[in-house]
Each structure stands twice: as structure tokens, then as C-alpha cells.
């Protein structure tokens, strides 16, 4: 078996056909077909089922592809590390962030990383489901993740970057906007714009409201913090989001709350991380993060 066969199999699984995979890989279709047949022959199993809509991985194929993805990404990291000494870092870096965390800080850090390593490809996705995030981490796919809690130290090393302060967003004509800071108990009559029930952000919002004696009645559920802010701005309901996640132009509708609500931001990096991960971690440390002030200060 070869990494090329792994890459071809992954491309076929993603594209759904040999023809589409060949176009993505910029190779001839017979070459892809030959590699897949050779791989199946060597493994002694069928990796794909032929259906009217295209090629679909079999049960065995899905299991194989999970490990193949880990192997391909590990090989890319190894190549990147090998070339790092010449400042020609290449390969792919995969970054994930729990929804709403690092919205303001991550773009600046990634831009600095791109300037240092212009040939490095970076893929970033916002992952609202903590279970899926953990699954990706256990598969060894993620290089760095921004989390709102401590990470599994057996898989990744946690680095506390700072904290995210949470703010409430209200409609333009809301009576409480006349205040500089709003007590959470003053929001007991509000309906809330919430998030996917499986997301870490919605779990955090539910916990905060209930801890302060509020019933988190949902008037809507959305999948992005920016959507929640915009809907709250139109008076649909209130929402509670990290301050850095508030889109530009909506700052006048935002108020800090009392008691202060904040969440730690942890950068989870795999042990023995390469130069790309460590460079991104350093750039994230240089970004401005909220630092809670004790009541006695």
C-alpha cells in the first residue's frame, strides 16, 4: 500500500466518483481506477459500493478511510517538518474552534502565520458539536483546536490563552440599553436566541442562565453567533455571546452583564507538535484576550 493509494481513495470518497476524483487530483481517470482496484486487491476487501448516484464507501471502507486520513495527514506534517529548517514550510494545518471562541483573535494569528509560511495551507472550521470535535481529535486529524474547557491531556497539551467575556445583545429599542451593565436577573422576562442543543456554546448559555435563576426559553435556534447577534438586533430576543464574536456595527447593542460571565480559551496542541502549530500558538498568545478582574481589584 502507498500514500498515493490512500490519497486516491480519500478523493473518491469525497467526490463520489472516480471521474470527479481524477479532476480534483489532476490525473487521468484510468490511473485512479487502477489505484483503487489495486488497493482493494491488496486488502482483500471492497472499499466502495457502486450505486446509481456514485461510489459510496462500504462499512469496511469507512473504517479504512478513517485510518487512511490519519496516515495522509501525518505524512503531510512529516514533510512540512522536514522542510521547516529552510523556512519553506509546506503541507496542511487543520485548525478547529468551538463556536464563538477566538472570532476576533484567530484571523490575526492566522494572517501572521501565513506571512511567515506563505506555502503552508491552512484549513479552519468552526465546530459547534463537542462530541464531533473530540472524535476528530482522537482520530489524530486536528493540529490545533480552541476549546472552552480543559482538553484531554493524553491526546493534546492545553495552553491557556486568556478568557472570553460574554455579553448580552438586545434589540435597538430595548429599555435596558440605557444601562452600562445589565444584571442577569433583569433579563428574566426575555426570550432567548440560542444555538444547536448539542453545541458547547448552548450548553454554556443554558448553565449560566439557570445558575442565575433564569429560564432559558428559546424563541429561535441558530448555528452561528453572528446570526444570533443580528436577530437579537432586530428585537427577536436576547442572546449571550463572547464579546469578540459580535460583528462590527453592532457594538452599540451590546452590554456586559453582572455577575461577570467569562470562559477560558484553551489552545489544544498535540504533543511533539511541529513548527507550524507552535508558531500559530505563539501568534495566538500575542493576540489581545479578555482578562477577568477580581472584585477586590
C-alpha positions as CSV (number, residue, x, y, z in Angstrom):
1,X,0.0,0.0,0.0
2,X,1.1,3.5,-0.7
3,X,0.2,7.0,0.4
4,X,-0.9,7.7,-3.1
5,X,-3.4,5.0,-2.9
6,X,-4.7,6.4,0.4
7,X,-5.0,9.9,-1.2
8,X,-6.8,8.5,-4.2
9,X,-9.3,6.5,-2.0
10,X,-10.0,9.6,0.1
11,X,-10.5,11.7,-3.0
12,X,-13.0,9.2,-4.4
13,X,-14.9,9.0,-1.1
14,X,-15.2,12.8,-1.0
15,X,-16.0,13.3,-4.7
16,X,-18.3,10.4,-5.0
17,X,-16.9,9.1,-8.3
18,X,-13.6,8.2,-10.0
19,X,-14.2,10.8,-12.7
20,X,-14.7,13.6,-10.2
21,X,-11.8,12.5,-8.1
22,X,-9.5,12.4,-11.1
23,X,-10.4,16.0,-11.9
24,X,-9.6,17.1,-8.3
25,X,-6.3,15.2,-8.4
26,X,-5.4,16.4,-11.9
27,X,-4.7,12.9,-13.1
28,X,-6.2,10.6,-15.7
29,X,-9.3,8.6,-14.7
30,X,-7.8,5.2,-15.5
31,X,-5.0,5.9,-13.1
32,X,-7.4,6.5,-10.2
33,X,-9.4,3.4,-11.1
34,X,-6.2,1.3,-11.3
35,X,-5.0,2.5,-7.9
36,X,-8.4,1.8,-6.2
37,X,-8.6,-1.7,-7.8
38,X,-5.0,-2.4,-6.7
39,X,-5.7,-1.3,-3.2
40,X,-8.9,-3.4,-2.9
41,X,-7.0,-6.4,-4.3
42,X,-4.1,-6.0,-1.8
43,X,-6.5,-5.5,1.2
44,X,-8.8,-8.3,0.0
45,X,-11.9,-6.2,0.7
46,X,-14.3,-4.0,-1.3
47,X,-13.9,-0.4,-0.2
48,X,-16.7,1.2,-2.3
49,X,-20.2,0.1,-3.4
50,X,-21.3,1.2,-6.9
51,X,-24.7,2.9,-6.6
52,X,-26.9,4.8,-9.1
53,X,-25.7,8.1,-7.5
54,X,-22.0,7.2,-7.4
55,X,-19.4,5.4,-5.3
56,X,-20.2,5.0,-1.6
57,X,-17.7,3.6,1.0
58,X,-18.7,0.3,2.4
59,X,-18.7,-0.3,6.2
60,X,-15.2,-1.7,5.9
61,X,-14.3,1.1,3.6
62,X,-15.4,3.8,6.1
63,X,-13.2,2.2,8.8
64,X,-10.2,2.0,6.4
65,X,-10.7,5.6,5.2
66,X,-10.6,6.9,8.8
67,X,-7.2,5.5,9.3
68,X,-6.1,6.5,5.8
69,X,-6.9,10.1,6.6
70,X,-4.8,10.0,9.7
71,X,-1.9,8.5,7.8
72,X,-2.1,11.0,5.0
73,X,-2.2,14.0,7.4
74,X,0.7,12.5,9.4
75,X,2.7,12.2,6.2
76,X,2.0,15.8,5.2
77,X,3.0,17.0,8.7
78,X,6.2,15.0,8.4
79,X,7.1,16.6,5.1
80,X,6.3,20.0,6.5
81,X,8.6,19.4,9.5
82,X,11.4,18.1,7.3
83,X,11.4,21.3,5.2
84,X,10.9,23.7,8.1
85,X,14.6,24.3,8.6
86,X,14.8,26.1,5.2
87,X,11.8,28.4,6.1
88,X,9.9,26.6,3.3
89,X,7.3,25.0,5.5
90,X,4.7,23.3,3.3
91,X,1.8,21.0,3.9
92,X,-1.6,21.4,5.6
93,X,-2.6,22.6,9.0
94,X,-6.0,21.8,10.3
95,X,-7.5,24.1,13.0
96,X,-10.8,23.9,14.8
97,X,-12.5,26.3,17.2
98,X,-15.6,25.8,19.4
99,X,-18.3,28.2,18.1
100,X,-17.7,31.8,19.1
101,X,-14.2,31.4,20.6
102,X,-11.3,33.4,19.1
103,X,-13.5,35.0,16.5
104,X,-11.5,38.3,16.7
105,X,-8.1,36.8,17.6
106,X,-7.8,33.8,15.3
107,X,-7.8,35.7,11.9
108,X,-4.9,37.9,13.0
109,X,-2.9,34.9,14.2
110,X,-3.6,33.0,11.0
111,X,-2.6,36.1,8.9
112,X,0.7,36.3,10.8
113,X,1.3,32.5,10.2
114,X,0.6,32.9,6.5
115,X,3.2,35.7,6.3
116,X,5.8,33.6,8.0
117,X,5.0,30.4,6.0
118,X,3.3,31.5,2.7
119,X,3.4,28.0,1.2
120,X,1.6,26.4,4.2
121,X,-2.1,25.5,3.5
122,X,-4.4,26.1,6.5
123,X,-7.9,24.8,6.9
124,X,-10.1,26.2,9.6
125,X,-13.6,25.1,10.6
126,X,-15.9,26.2,13.4
127,X,-17.1,23.0,15.1
128,X,-20.2,23.5,17.3
129,X,-20.5,19.9,18.4
130,X,-18.1,18.9,21.2
131,X,-18.6,15.2,20.5
132,X,-17.5,15.6,16.9
133,X,-14.6,17.8,17.9
134,X,-13.4,15.1,20.3
135,X,-13.8,12.4,17.7
136,X,-11.6,14.4,15.3
137,X,-9.1,14.8,18.0
138,X,-9.0,11.1,18.8
139,X,-8.5,10.3,15.1
140,X,-5.4,12.5,15.2
141,X,-6.8,14.8,12.4
142,X,-6.6,18.1,14.3
143,X,-3.4,20.0,14.7
144,X,-4.7,22.7,17.0
145,X,-8.1,23.5,18.5
146,X,-9.5,26.4,20.5
147,X,-11.6,25.0,23.4
148,X,-13.7,26.5,26.2
149,X,-12.5,23.9,28.7
150,X,-9.6,21.8,29.6
151,X,-8.5,19.3,26.9
152,X,-7.7,15.6,27.2
153,X,-4.1,15.8,28.2
154,X,-3.5,12.3,26.9
155,X,-4.2,13.5,23.4
156,X,-3.3,17.1,23.4
157,X,-1.5,19.6,25.6
158,X,-3.6,22.6,26.8
159,X,-2.3,26.2,26.7
160,X,-4.5,28.8,28.4
161,X,-4.5,31.9,26.2
162,X,-6.9,34.1,28.2
163,X,-10.6,34.4,28.6
164,X,-13.7,35.3,26.6
165,X,-16.1,37.7,28.3
166,X,-19.7,37.1,27.4
167,X,-22.1,40.0,26.7
168,X,-25.8,40.3,26.1
169,X,-27.1,41.6,22.8
170,X,-30.5,43.3,22.8
171,X,-32.8,44.9,20.2
172,X,-32.2,48.6,19.2
173,X,-35.2,49.9,21.3
174,X,-34.7,47.7,24.3
175,X,-35.3,49.6,27.6
176,X,-32.2,48.1,29.3
177,X,-29.7,49.6,26.7
178,X,-29.8,52.8,28.8
179,X,-27.6,50.9,31.4
180,X,-23.9,50.5,31.2
181,X,-24.1,47.0,32.7
182,X,-27.1,44.7,33.0
183,X,-27.8,42.4,35.9
184,X,-28.7,38.9,34.6
185,X,-31.7,38.9,36.9
186,X,-33.1,41.8,34.9
187,X,-33.4,39.5,31.9
188,X,-35.8,37.1,33.5
189,X,-38.6,38.0,31.1
190,X,-36.5,37.7,28.0
191,X,-36.9,35.0,25.4
192,X,-33.5,33.8,24.1
193,X,-31.9,33.2,20.7
194,X,-30.0,30.1,21.3
195,X,-27.8,27.6,19.5
196,X,-27.7,24.0,18.5
197,X,-28.6,21.9,21.6
198,X,-25.5,19.7,21.0
199,X,-23.1,22.7,20.9
200,X,-20.8,23.6,23.7
201,X,-21.9,27.3,23.4
202,X,-25.6,26.4,24.0
203,X,-24.7,24.2,26.9
204,X,-22.7,27.1,28.4
205,X,-25.6,29.6,27.9
206,X,-28.1,27.2,29.5
207,X,-25.8,26.7,32.5
208,X,-25.2,30.4,33.0
209,X,-28.9,31.3,32.8
210,X,-30.0,28.5,35.1
211,X,-27.3,29.3,37.7
212,X,-28.8,32.8,37.8
213,X,-32.3,31.7,38.3
214,X,-33.4,32.3,34.7
215,X,-35.5,30.0,32.5
216,X,-33.8,29.9,29.1
217,X,-36.9,29.8,26.9
218,X,-35.8,29.7,23.2
219,X,-37.5,31.8,20.6
220,X,-35.1,30.6,17.9
221,X,-32.0,28.4,17.5
222,X,-29.2,29.4,15.1
223,X,-25.9,27.8,14.1
224,X,-23.7,30.9,14.1
225,X,-23.0,33.6,16.7
226,X,-23.2,36.3,14.0
227,X,-26.7,35.2,13.1
228,X,-27.7,35.3,16.8
229,X,-26.4,38.9,17.2
230,X,-28.2,40.1,14.0
231,X,-31.5,38.5,15.0
232,X,-31.2,40.0,18.5
233,X,-30.5,43.4,17.0
234,X,-33.9,43.2,15.2
235,X,-35.7,42.6,18.5
236,X,-36.4,38.9,18.1
237,X,-35.0,38.1,21.5
238,X,-31.8,38.4,23.6
239,X,-28.6,36.4,23.2
240,X,-25.4,35.9,25.1
241,X,-22.2,35.6,23.1
242,X,-18.5,36.1,23.5
243,X,-17.6,39.7,23.1
244,X,-15.1,39.0,20.3
245,X,-17.9,37.3,18.3
246,X,-20.0,40.5,18.0
247,X,-19.9,41.6,14.3
248,X,-18.8,45.1,13.5
249,X,-21.6,47.7,13.6
250,X,-23.5,46.0,16.5
251,X,-21.4,47.2,19.4
252,X,-24.0,49.8,20.5
253,X,-26.4,46.9,21.2
254,X,-24.0,45.1,23.5
255,X,-23.8,45.3,27.2
256,X,-21.6,43.5,29.8
257,X,-23.5,41.5,32.4
258,X,-23.4,41.2,36.1
259,X,-22.3,38.8,37.6
260,X,-19.5,38.7,35.0
261,X,-19.7,35.8,32.7
262,X,-16.4,34.6,31.2
263,X,-15.0,31.4,29.8
264,X,-11.3,30.3,29.5
265,X,-9.9,29.8,26.0
266,X,-7.5,26.9,25.7
267,X,-5.4,26.1,22.7
268,X,-5.1,22.3,22.5
269,X,-1.9,21.3,20.6
270,X,-0.7,17.7,20.0
271,X,2.4,16.6,22.0
272,X,5.5,16.9,19.9
273,X,3.8,19.5,17.6
274,X,5.7,20.8,14.6
275,X,6.8,24.3,13.9
276,X,3.6,25.4,12.2
277,X,1.4,24.5,15.3
278,X,3.9,26.1,17.7
279,X,4.1,29.3,15.5
280,X,0.3,29.6,15.5
281,X,0.2,29.1,19.3
282,X,2.7,31.9,19.7
283,X,0.8,34.2,17.4
284,X,-2.4,33.4,19.4
285,X,-0.6,34.3,22.6
286,X,0.2,37.7,21.2
287,X,-3.4,38.5,20.5
288,X,-5.5,40.5,23.0
289,X,-7.6,38.3,25.2
290,X,-10.0,39.4,28.0
291,X,-8.5,39.1,31.5
292,X,-11.1,38.9,34.3
293,X,-10.6,41.5,37.1
294,X,-11.2,40.3,40.7
295,X,-14.0,42.1,42.7
296,X,-11.3,43.3,45.1
297,X,-9.2,45.0,42.4
